[in-house]
Amino acid sequence: MITIKHIVVACAVDSFSTYTIRYSIELAKLLNAKLTILHIVDVSRLQELIKIGLFKEKERKFIEQDLEREGRVFVERFKNIAKETGVDCDVIVMWGTVHKQVARVVKDTEANLLVIGGIPHTCEAGGSTEGELILAEAPCPVLVVKKPEHDWTDVTS
């Protein structure tokens, strides 16, 4: 019998991650499992913004603070929702390369299941998508929550 005692859900700060986290909260409740909500501030995201000229190198520190604060506020909101529904929940916000940090946290927390959101698309450059890299490096089973047909950004309750 497979026992799932600890679930890690990796998320970005967007409406689809909202759906994926809510799904994970319900799954953790159903399985009576601990939940860790993980947000990685992607170092390549900031480097790309600087490279294309949207931000200057001297603004890096302020942007880093904004990105981390945005992620922390996002995951803390869902930690509170999880706790209100009776789910034991932790949050982790960290910097790094997404797939490498996700694999590291799953291993360090000894999670039995990793939940990620999945929006099917192909990589234009012919390389691997971030989701494929996560699947390749995850040390446990991975549940991919597909984007629902319904547009959850319209939900007001």
C-alpha positions as MATLAB code, in Angstrom:
seq = 'MITIKHIVVACAVDSFSTYTIRYSIELAKLLNAKLTILHIVDVSRLQELIKIGLFKEKERKFIEQDLEREGRVFVERFKNIAKETGVDCDVIVMWGTVHKQVARVVKDTEANLLVIGGIPHTCEAGGSTEGELILAEAPCPVLVVKKPEHDWTDVTS';
ca = [
       0.000    0.000    0.000;
       1.320    3.431   -0.942;
       1.057    5.987    1.830;
       1.306    9.657    1.010;
       2.243   11.568    4.145;
       3.823   14.687    2.668;
       2.945   16.585   -0.511;
       4.980   19.407   -2.033;
       3.220   21.702   -4.492;
       5.457   23.885   -6.651;
       3.905   27.133   -7.789;
       4.415   30.387   -9.603;
       2.494   33.570   -8.824;
      -0.403   33.277  -11.264;
      -4.045   32.226  -11.533;
      -3.231   28.710  -12.707;
      -1.007   28.104   -9.684;
      -3.962   29.209   -7.566;
      -5.940   26.300   -9.014;
      -3.016   23.884   -8.554;
      -2.518   24.899   -4.911;
      -6.228   24.617   -4.132;
      -6.215   21.152   -5.718;
      -3.229   20.227   -3.549;
      -4.919   21.489   -0.393;
      -7.957   19.325   -1.095;
      -5.736   16.331   -1.883;
      -3.734   16.802    1.322;
      -6.972   17.033    3.300;
      -8.346   13.881    1.684;
      -5.116   11.951    2.356;
      -4.507   13.532    5.784;
      -1.057   14.541    4.490;
       1.199   17.447    5.320;
       1.491   20.064    2.563;
       4.437   22.254    1.664;
       3.775   25.093   -0.767;
       6.969   25.906   -2.645;
       7.692   29.023   -4.665;
      11.017   29.424   -6.433;
      11.989   32.905   -7.510;
      13.584   32.030  -10.832;
      17.011   33.634  -11.188;
      16.790   33.382  -14.967;
      13.590   35.484  -14.956;
      15.386   38.464  -13.455;
      18.433   38.003  -15.672;
      16.183   37.988  -18.741;
      14.419   41.208  -17.655;
      17.784   42.922  -17.271;
      19.108   41.471  -20.536;
      16.196   42.801  -22.600;
      16.571   46.212  -20.997;
      13.392   46.409  -18.923;
      15.490   46.919  -15.821;
      19.028   48.132  -15.201;
      21.621   46.153  -13.281;
      21.632   48.825  -10.541;
      17.909   48.102   -9.950;
      18.538   44.374   -9.336;
      18.353   44.525   -5.531;
      14.968   46.275   -5.533;
      13.546   43.901   -8.129;
      14.807   40.887   -6.182;
      13.084   42.193   -3.059;
       9.838   42.762   -4.988;
       9.874   39.301   -6.566;
      10.541   37.583   -3.259;
       7.891   39.631   -1.430;
       5.334   38.866   -4.159;
       6.025   35.130   -3.867;
       5.918   35.172   -0.075;
       2.571   37.026    0.061;
       1.120   34.589   -2.496;
       2.116   31.389   -0.668;
       1.278   32.746    2.799;
      -2.265   33.430    1.612;
      -2.655   29.758    0.680;
      -0.965   28.569    3.863;
      -3.754   30.332    5.770;
      -6.404   28.735    3.552;
      -4.853   25.299    4.108;
      -4.740   25.778    7.869;
      -8.398   26.930    7.870;
      -9.341   23.651    6.165;
      -7.375   21.606    8.696;
      -4.298   20.885    6.567;
      -0.857   21.031    8.203;
       0.987   23.376    5.851;
       4.412   24.968    5.515;
       5.671   27.387    2.890;
       9.087   27.773    1.335;
      10.173   30.709   -0.816;
      13.666   30.518   -2.248;
      15.841   31.621   -5.146;
      17.381   29.419   -7.792;
      16.875   27.363  -10.893;
      13.328   26.060  -10.622;
      13.732   22.370  -11.476;
      16.884   21.982   -9.380;
      15.413   23.665   -6.313;
      12.128   21.752   -6.591;
      14.013   18.435   -6.658;
      16.150   19.518   -3.711;
      13.180   20.541   -1.555;
      11.276   17.348   -2.348;
      14.304   15.319   -1.320;
      15.069   17.398    1.790;
      11.467   17.244    3.042;
      11.160   13.541    2.162;
       7.913   14.267    0.326;
       5.992   11.320   -1.108;
       4.330   13.317   -3.882;
       5.108   16.427   -5.909;
       2.242   18.373   -7.483;
       2.884   20.762  -10.366;
       0.643   22.623  -12.747;
       0.808   21.667  -16.374;
      -0.038   23.730  -19.396;
       0.815   21.670  -22.455;
       3.113   23.523  -24.833;
       6.237   22.884  -26.777;
       9.567   24.545  -26.326;
      10.288   26.650  -29.413;
      14.043   26.207  -29.131;
      13.714   22.430  -29.147;
      14.883   22.112  -25.543;
      13.067   20.795  -22.521;
      10.301   22.717  -20.818;
      10.595   23.522  -17.107;
       7.913   20.907  -16.409;
       9.885   18.230  -18.228;
      13.013   19.152  -16.282;
      11.087   18.908  -13.007;
       9.731   15.488  -14.009;
      13.226   14.302  -14.882;
      14.779   15.419  -11.584;
      11.983   14.769   -9.078;
      12.899   12.005   -6.619;
       9.253   10.988   -6.075;
       6.042   10.544   -8.100;
       4.753   13.715   -9.756;
       1.096   14.622  -10.194;
       0.509   17.087  -13.013;
      -2.654   19.148  -12.611;
      -3.759   20.245  -16.059;
      -5.182   23.671  -16.650;
      -8.967   23.407  -16.325;
     -11.305   24.248  -19.165;
     -12.966   26.874  -16.974;
     -11.169   30.208  -16.659;
     -10.605   30.424  -12.880;
      -9.618   34.058  -13.100;
     -13.346   34.861  -13.353;
     -14.204   33.209  -10.029;
     -15.144   35.793   -7.427;
     -15.965   33.600   -4.438;
];
